[in-house]
């Protein structure tokens, strides 16, 4: 009986155990954990990142670039339309495309030269006999330059006009340059020749007009661009340097976005301001020329020697002009004649948009963009960036189509139109969807020219994004080295951080050099701009020498800039890694204390530059210092709170609250009232950075009486906006 | 053996079953459902609402009002400080208080009469002998009027000054009124007497100055306020009507918020504009007087009979003035003399803030507020509203302290300071925390004067909030009736809705009459203003007759306005119900289609008023019509999506996405550029409503050339902003 009892008990015990196990593990509880509970707390999957990085392929990058640069694709031309179709085909590919892709048109105000009446620059004697004519097209070295769609070099938005006058040399066309000339010369009725750099394109002409100058030429100085080299045998196709006939095209305007519809999306029905009300474009004709032609003009000039800093690499001592040419010249007594036939037209320009829908937070967007339009073939600008974008979308699209991955947040890809004319496509996009974008966008990643050169990574960004760029760049091998992109970068450009010691230097997005401008300055979205860049110890080049010329071709890019496409790959891996981390991280990888460190740094510069002068006027910088201190303290608190939280166990709404605080931090620095007349630049963290760099800033201090000056207004706004931003670190 | 086997099997089976049951039900699965999953999907608990409504008590309301009105509590006076302490004591009460409560100070620019040199209004003959002096204080009927802290009637922000001149009667002080006088009279150097109503207080003086008038008197016309009654025996303390000596005080300014710190919070360190730069205040002295004194002046006037619409209930035919008095009057040849001693001071004004922290979405705020400051005892304005707020916080605070309830979202209570001087406390609050508030605030509920009279509910609100006000008002019994507040309201004020048929009429928050202004117009937060109101068929009174006088006392309120405090209770129940629903609803009870219906309605008015005139100038309203249509279609889609969702089973992030769309809908109508010079009024859904009511609007059309007019600018912004708002209905 004992045995039986034991057996029964044993049987019972075994059965009980089996039952418990079955009951616990095999039978679904009615109130079982919904799938989304696990999904909601999922973080970045490092194995996905590894796989993604491994699949980004140099051959694909090369073929993307080859396809994109087959023909010139200036905004709204047939070549541009072909790239629209190409992008759509790729993004709608059933195996490697995105969830969806479409085009969005804007009707925008563009400026073109006249195909049948090309712009002319000539030297004419008093009897109007032409003594010299500048080239109308760049010299042909390869079939690319022969394409009839290569647009004549011109200054977009320069007015049409027929002007002539004695020539003067005005260096970079800064106000100070004209003022110097004006001390000894009567500039009224003259034509000025200026070199690129040092001042915005349009400002060279706007400044000139203030002195009565009637026309402006702009050339590329070989000292600035070619490290002094000027001969055909030393320039492309024999090197990366600009050939003597190469001309930098460009948009001659100050404001970004469509010029007729400021702050409104340029749709069919949108009100357009009268053309006469456009500001920021040249009031007098302007035309760019190559240094071969510039040499003919500058080296014949009469007058005093130009100052040392005005001299360049052309084969003569640069003189200021008599005005006009020296008496020993065949051009003696001759005028320079500009005959400009630019016309403005409303054209439909397309953005191509593509999305991957987020699985957990579809209403949070990471936007990645680049412009699509070029001036000519645009191999480096912008197609090197577009090639990278297409390779990123191919790999991510494939993972999505195969069901292997879907980001936590939505990803929006933007192939912007008409950037070269003033960041138009991206600006119109932000104007059309401004509330939606500002409410939902986590970050904007801009990769325009992806490879300027192949020495090192370069990144400019909101301080909040520094840490994710560092994380990503530490996981990518630097081409041609045995080290990481991060370590390599640190060797080329670094700073000493109070928090971290020596780290790579992340630039600030102060300007409006590419499509990040509307996202950062207008919407206050955390933005970054990523590329591969020069070894600055090896070249003085202002930018890669074929910039905006007919030589920026696939041949140029694949021969001289990145033959193995390994720098393209390094940028794709770094920017792509940042993208996936921003899209997948449970907690957004933004760091408030890094932000505070940058504010501190800017404040330090402002204090050094201004505190003493201000104190003399009875204006104290203490409130501003207090505000920055408060920002730093609360940022540290939020960082601590984040560090002490076990986010995977928290409610998704708690994580969302922290993410919203992080996402909206840059937005808190928007202040439309600090400079109401420059509404597009509302992002005022940048104000603190401005003193040394920008005239919308503390620099204006001395122009105004104390206490009632715009300076005090600005400082008060800075104080308020910093306090406002502090609240972003406080919960509830 | 069989038996044993059977026994064993049976034992085993029983044990297995027990085991399965234990395993399934008794042992917590490692991955069991976290508590927050249930919390996150919890919706409004109707039993909590019932309990809350039942506890709102008329006796408590009465005692709140008694306490709040013991002494005059004009902003920043000792009486105001006493109410600060009282609010804090109540909100920090351990048994019925809030989670926390504190004061926030702003240093604001206020205007006061001089206690030692009271303002004087007199009639003086050519030899400067005083023939008549207006009262300096209102007549004492009850001890309240004897309090030395009763401020002399004055026009806040009227400049100090000593002016005299011949008197003219200028009706309501509108531009058209002065223009009419100006046709036959030389107004230079005259004093105008005007009546309240028809035009803003400050504008009466600003308009006057344009005609060379040197001083303005403002009186309360008994026709407008007392249904014509003028005798002491018919007015307070014998009825609710204004006694002959009663004077309406008021702030004579146009802009809301502290006048020296526009768009910046008035903290110690904030930059203050020079006083000379203040706009919107009287350029000439102004002073309010009672109708007893007005009668002495108006009934002695010479000149033509005033137009019929200018006549009132004083005992004479109103004449325009010679200028000056009639020859048969003892005042013949005499001037009216204004001797004003107002002074401006910077004073610390306090907001008292209190919060109940949300359990699930603490970073979503429902804000409920009222100002605390009065002109004198302020029983109706604002203490009737403060009494309601305190009763709501008592009942909610008790539920929280007892652990019986905690709202899903956070509730913020604001007791604003210095509203009477221009909505200052609430405006500074929105300026200080503007990003945080605009990102996180679900709605703002304003209950200022809670009971004007006890006939019916009155509500003005963003169209999105109509439905929740209806829901709440259907659950409250209307005092003195057998029906609900909703049904009673519908009888007094209704409209025919295309969607719902006959419904109560919810007004639009177009003006800046109370503290909702900064929330609605500056931040675009869905706002509402709730009170109990007149039977308009029974009285013409502009407002309750003791408004802003020394007769607005507890005695007045409890004798004539709401003796049983049942209307106070009805407002507390309705507004409190709205508050709890906004705080607790899983999905925010906002309706996009109601919004679309209102836009349609406004558009209809604009089309009727302008389409023909515009067409004649070649301007089409079609784009605007299309935009509104698009808004309506996408709103309907979102409503359908919401209806078809089983939200309780959705991830909290999906619900949050919909809630964010609903919360931010009103924000999408902000457009700082539509009227850059009136930045405080950025909320432009209101533009469509404006044509009939406001000069920042389409009304300006005829002042400008076609196609380039501000009208087209505005219409284009309206179009853009409507399109922008459409995206709020679209997911991802």
Interface residues (C-beta under 8 A of the other chain):
Chain A: X4 X7 X8 X9 X11 X12 X13 X14 X15 X16 X17 X18 X19 X20 X21 X22 X23 X24 X25 X27 X29 X31 X32 X33 X34 X36 X37 X39 X40 X263 X264 X265 X267 X269 X270 X271 X274 X355 X357 X358 X360 X361 X362 X363 X410 X431 X432 X433 X434 X435 X436 X439 X622 X623 X626 X649 X651 X652 X653 X656 X657 X660 X661 X664 X667 X668 X670 X672 X673 X676 X679 X708 X712 X713 X715 X716 X717 X719 X720 X723 X724 X725 X727 X728 X730 X731 X732
Chain B: X4 X7 X8 X9 X11 X12 X13 X14 X15 X16 X17 X18 X19 X20 X21 X22 X23 X24 X25 X27 X29 X31 X32 X33 X34 X36 X37 X39 X40 X263 X264 X265 X267 X269 X270 X271 X274 X355 X357 X358 X360 X361 X362 X363 X410 X431 X432 X433 X434 X435 X436 X439 X622 X623 X626 X649 X651 X652 X653 X656 X657 X660 X664 X667 X668 X670 X672 X673 X676 X679 X708 X712 X713 X715 X716 X717 X719 X720 X723 X724 X725 X727 X728 X730 X731 X732
